[in-house]
Amino acid sequence: MSEHGSHWFEPIADHLGSAYLRYSFTKGTRQEVDFLTDALRLQPGQRVLDVGCGPGRHAYELARRGLVVHGIDISDRFIELANTNAPSGATFERRDARDLDYDGDFDAVVCLCQGAFGLMTANGDDETVLDGMARALKPGGALALSAFNAYFAVKYFAADDNPDATFDAATGVNHEHTEVRNEQGEARPVDLWTGCYTPRELRVLCRLAGLAVESISSVEPGNYQLAAPTTETAEFLVIARRG
């Protein structure tokens, strides 16, 4: 067990199980990895850490390209799924992203689709996760980090006609009431909290973690590209390197 205790996302992941992979935002994995392979300048044989790996969709795709990938996630259920039929080169373990103790072990780190970073809503937890990922990189190693777009949250989720979501301007956290369905189609109402960021905040956090930002792009699932930040996409994608 993590020194931080349980996390609010764990029972949601337990309910979702493999049904997580039915959601539309998981369908663009190959395009996302195509882009990341180029942006991070990945080569076969290099080691990649996938933080908040879920059932392993990005790790699987990276391993199929000859990379050695280790995925971590706080959900036992997701790790169980990831270890089922994992391709050669992909390994997984249940681990809390707030407790990373790697030291220059990886050529690249990816943390995508609110994988750990965006789900850490307590004060300081996102910084702890980012610091751990930065330490895990070899000098010159690359990070790909997605983060929810604070501008998008204010413009769309905080609208008066959206009673199921509220944005806390003091903390930058979006709170959404929704429901998720498991493999059998059974629905469960859940609360989701997502930390939201501006590009300026992401640059500051990266600099404090010893990372030099190469780009921050507006992206959508399945449409990763170099694109100027806007208010119209749900996510930003940061590409940065350890000095």
MOBEL-V660232 format. One record per backbone hydrogen bond with DSSP energy under -0.5 kcal/mol. CO is the residue of the C=O (numbers start at 1). NH is the residue of the N-H. E is the energy in kcal/mol with one decimal. If there is no record, write none. Layout:
# MOBEL-V660232
co:CO nh:NH e:E
co:CO nh:NH e:E
This chain:
# MOBEL-V660232
co:2 nh:5 e:-1.6
co:7 nh:10 e:-1.5
co:9 nh:13 e:-2.4
co:10 nh:14 e:-2.4
co:11 nh:15 e:-1.8
co:12 nh:16 e:-2.5
co:13 nh:17 e:-2.7
co:16 nh:19 e:-1.9
co:17 nh:20 e:-1.6
co:18 nh:21 e:-1.6
co:19 nh:22 e:-2.0
co:19 nh:23 e:-0.5
co:20 nh:23 e:-1.2
co:23 nh:26 e:-2.0
co:24 nh:27 e:-1.8
co:26 nh:29 e:-0.7
co:28 nh:32 e:-2.3
co:29 nh:33 e:-2.5
co:30 nh:34 e:-2.4
co:31 nh:35 e:-2.3
co:32 nh:36 e:-2.5
co:33 nh:37 e:-2.6
co:34 nh:38 e:-1.3
co:35 nh:39 e:-2.9
co:36 nh:40 e:-2.8
co:37 nh:42 e:-2.1
co:38 nh:41 e:-0.7
co:43 nh:46 e:-2.1
co:46 nh:68 e:-2.9
co:47 nh:107 e:-1.9
co:47 nh:108 e:-1.5
co:48 nh:50 e:-0.5
co:48 nh:70 e:-2.6
co:49 nh:51 e:-0.7
co:49 nh:110 e:-2.8
co:50 nh:52 e:-0.5
co:50 nh:53 e:-0.6
co:50 nh:72 e:-2.6
co:53 nh:56 e:-1.9
co:56 nh:60 e:-2.9
co:57 nh:61 e:-1.6
co:58 nh:62 e:-2.5
co:59 nh:63 e:-2.6
co:60 nh:64 e:-2.1
co:61 nh:65 e:-0.5
co:62 nh:65 e:-1.2
co:62 nh:67 e:-1.6
co:63 nh:66 e:-2.0
co:66 nh:45 e:-2.6
co:67 nh:69 e:-0.7
co:68 nh:48 e:-2.8
co:69 nh:91 e:-2.4
co:70 nh:50 e:-2.6
co:71 nh:93 e:-2.0
co:72 nh:52 e:-1.6
co:72 nh:53 e:-2.4
co:73 nh:95 e:-1.9
co:74 nh:76 e:-0.6
co:75 nh:79 e:-2.0
co:76 nh:80 e:-2.5
co:77 nh:81 e:-2.1
co:78 nh:82 e:-2.7
co:79 nh:83 e:-2.3
co:80 nh:84 e:-0.6
co:81 nh:84 e:-0.9
co:83 nh:85 e:-0.7
co:83 nh:86 e:-0.8
co:87 nh:90 e:-1.8
co:89 nh:69 e:-2.9
co:91 nh:71 e:-3.1
co:93 nh:73 e:-1.2
co:93 nh:95 e:-0.6
co:96 nh:99 e:-2.2
co:97 nh:100 e:-0.8
co:106 nh:138 e:-2.7
co:107 nh:142 e:-1.8
co:108 nh:49 e:-2.3
co:109 nh:144 e:-2.4
co:110 nh:51 e:-2.8
co:111 nh:146 e:-2.4
co:114 nh:116 e:-1.5
co:115 nh:117 e:-1.5
co:116 nh:119 e:-0.7
co:116 nh:120 e:-0.5
co:117 nh:120 e:-1.1
co:118 nh:195 e:-3.2
co:119 nh:121 e:-1.1
co:122 nh:125 e:-1.9
co:122 nh:126 e:-0.6
co:124 nh:128 e:-1.9
co:125 nh:129 e:-2.5
co:126 nh:130 e:-2.7
co:127 nh:131 e:-2.6
co:128 nh:132 e:-2.1
co:129 nh:133 e:-2.1
co:130 nh:134 e:-2.4
co:131 nh:135 e:-2.4
co:132 nh:136 e:-1.4
co:133 nh:137 e:-0.7
co:134 nh:137 e:-1.1
co:135 nh:104 e:-3.1
co:136 nh:105 e:-0.6
co:136 nh:106 e:-2.5
co:138 nh:141 e:-2.9
co:141 nh:242 e:-2.5
co:142 nh:109 e:-2.2
co:143 nh:240 e:-2.2
co:144 nh:111 e:-2.4
co:145 nh:238 e:-3.4
co:147 nh:236 e:-2.9
co:148 nh:150 e:-0.6
co:148 nh:197 e:-2.8
co:149 nh:153 e:-2.1
co:150 nh:154 e:-2.3
co:151 nh:155 e:-2.4
co:152 nh:156 e:-2.6
co:152 nh:157 e:-0.8
co:153 nh:157 e:-0.6
co:153 nh:158 e:-1.9
co:156 nh:159 e:-0.8
co:159 nh:162 e:-1.8
co:162 nh:165 e:-1.3
co:164 nh:177 e:-3.4
co:166 nh:168 e:-0.5
co:166 nh:175 e:-3.2
co:167 nh:169 e:-0.8
co:168 nh:172 e:-2.7
co:168 nh:173 e:-0.8
co:172 nh:196 e:-3.0
co:173 nh:168 e:-2.5
co:174 nh:176 e:-0.5
co:174 nh:194 e:-2.5
co:175 nh:166 e:-2.5
co:176 nh:178 e:-0.6
co:176 nh:192 e:-2.6
co:178 nh:190 e:-2.8
co:180 nh:188 e:-2.1
co:182 nh:185 e:-2.1
co:186 nh:182 e:-1.7
co:188 nh:180 e:-2.2
co:190 nh:178 e:-2.3
co:192 nh:176 e:-2.8
co:194 nh:174 e:-2.9
co:195 nh:148 e:-0.7
co:197 nh:150 e:-2.4
co:198 nh:202 e:-2.1
co:199 nh:203 e:-2.3
co:200 nh:204 e:-2.2
co:201 nh:205 e:-2.6
co:202 nh:206 e:-2.3
co:203 nh:207 e:-2.5
co:204 nh:208 e:-2.4
co:205 nh:209 e:-1.4
co:206 nh:211 e:-2.9
co:207 nh:210 e:-1.4
co:210 nh:243 e:-1.5
co:211 nh:213 e:-0.6
co:212 nh:241 e:-2.2
co:215 nh:239 e:-2.6
co:217 nh:219 e:-0.5
co:217 nh:237 e:-2.5
co:219 nh:235 e:-1.3
co:220 nh:223 e:-2.6
co:223 nh:220 e:-1.0
co:225 nh:227 e:-0.8
co:227 nh:218 e:-1.2
co:234 nh:149 e:-2.8
co:235 nh:219 e:-2.3
co:236 nh:147 e:-2.2
co:237 nh:217 e:-2.3
co:238 nh:145 e:-2.3
co:239 nh:214 e:-3.3
co:239 nh:215 e:-1.7
co:240 nh:143 e:-3.3
co:241 nh:212 e:-3.3
co:242 nh:140 e:-2.0
